[in-house]
Amino acid sequence: MSEANIPSLLVIDDDKDVRKIVDLTLTRLGGFHVVAVEGGEEALEVIQKRRFEAVILDMCMPAMDGEMTLRALHRLPNMKEVPVILLTAQASSRLPKNLESWGVKCILEKPFNPLELNRHIKEILTKE
Amino acid sequence: MERTTKPPNEASRLRSMERLLPADFFPRNLLQKTLKMTCKLTGFPMAAVSVVGENKQRFVAAIGIAECEFERENSVCAKAILNTQPTLIPDLSVDVRYAQLTFTKATKMKAYAGIPLRTKQGEAIGMLCLLDLQPRLLPPHLVLALSNMVEILMEALEDRLYARAPVSSTEDDSFLLAVLNSLTDVVLTVDASGAISSANHTVEKLFGIDCTQVIGQPITRFLPNLFSGGASSIHDPYATSNLLAILETMEMTAKKASGELITVDVRAGRLLRRGTRTFTLMVRDASERKRIEKMKDEFIATISHELRTPLTVLRGALTLFDAGLPEAEMKELLGIAQENTDRLVRLVNDILEIERLETGHIQLRPKLEPVAKLVEGILILLRPMATARKVKLLAQHAIEGISVWCDKDRIVQTLTNLVANAISFAPPDSAVCVSTALTLKADLRFEVADKGPGIASEQIGKLFQRFSQLGNRNAKTGGGAGLGLAIARAIVELHGGRIGVESAPGEGSHFWFELPGPLSFA
């Protein structure tokens, strides 16, 4: 894969350590390009400037939480087709309904296996 | 010898004796204390509570004399219960009525002063008697005092029976009604047609309607889903399976007289009386239960979230250790793993700590502690953290040389928590000030002031609850899980003190707590 063909991923998680782990997992183990931000506002800023092949989003965040971020992202024209992987530290029963219509392809419960995260992203990107 | 006759109410007298002095619930302490007080008051060396049974008279509690028994016809007390007044004999041995009794001869007792132990119904179950080997007479003012004391003793004997079995007097309808009306649950009876046939007073509080006005109304007016088997089932409530079901507690919607809907727990029972089947309902406002359940759910959800986050980091780090990363990244990863292990340990400790504090399983070890020294110790401990964030730490004491009665370790823990929070939120080049002063109530007030972002008023109320961390603190401060202030509150309240905060967005925060002391001034 040439440099230009490496998929770029956007990671949104408020916990700096989780961000670092996901970043390392995706870059070192998965070979992706990663931009990691700590909240919905920053995500909206970077996403207007460039295209991402997938978004990895934490559901439970202060201020702008995962659901709000998801809605805001989905409104952007260049985000309509971008797949989203949700990371959640809560029971899936507490998740909002109709996540699929917002582009959510996969939900991973924390603590997830980093290799699983990579595998899911690769599968999703291959299908796309 | 004059024969002892029996009082006219002998049968009920014996029943009362059994009831007030039951062998399995014997008021030994009460009787002993009364006797002790009696001797002290009168100067008599011996006193006894004597009961007169069918055949025997017995001292069931005694001071200065053995707990012994005599044949009824040979007992002074058995004669004395026949008198309506206290029996006062200065010298038994010279009184023809008593001189020949076995009691008098065997004990060589001279003085006897007895007050009958009389129930409200006038039954004398025995005597409170004072005895002396020397002849003497109990003066009238002490007779009066003792009579009053016996009256109080008899009331106490009655009262303790209520404490033992509150609904023991089943024959007393008004008592039962009072019991029903004192309940915080609504108790209703419903007849076979589904109409309310009786209700306790609590119905007014729960349904907003007087208990006399509900009589005759269909129960479904207040509990619309009670017979959700269909309209016909209302006429024969016992036929529906739903009724069988609510023999267990069932949560349902109730409709108040005002039309307002509330959630209630309903429990039902059946009663067959004079050939008619009645149905009893206990209805309880479920809002408090629901509130506690919701709190518990939230607590578990938050704990689960707080545990999962560091576990995610640890699991990720362990996987990445195997990925052949450059040394610098491995080192960083190791640091992160260590920090998150600490975070997990802290969290587990905090959860256990708040549980112990809130269930009262922590005992304080208070001493008089010099306040200035205590504060200085904390500032020394936290100075490296403050320096790293370019925050200055100051201490101010309105009164020098003051000491406060407290558990030092716990108050250090509380103050450390407040100061560390303040440092985390203080902007660089600002100061965090710890001050102490006396309040108007002469409590000792600790204050921790910072120039941080401040707290919005709607969040202040939640601040000292478990897991109330506002906004994104973890990422920036590496701090706790939001239990610190809840622990601080529990500690201060265990000291009998108060904790609070004054703050507004953009104006910094003043966290404070007050300890009631005692205080000492050097």
Interface residues (C-beta under 8 A of the other chain):
Chain A: D14 D15 K16 D17 V18 K20 I21 V22 L24 T25 R28 L29 E38 G39 C60 M61 P62 A63 L87 A89 Q90 A91 R94 E109 K110 P111 F112 N113 P114 L115
Chain B: A301 S304 H305 R308 T309 P310 L311 T312 V313 L314 R315 G316 A317 T319 L320 A323 L325 E329 E332 L333 I336 E339 N340 L470 G471 N472 N474 A475
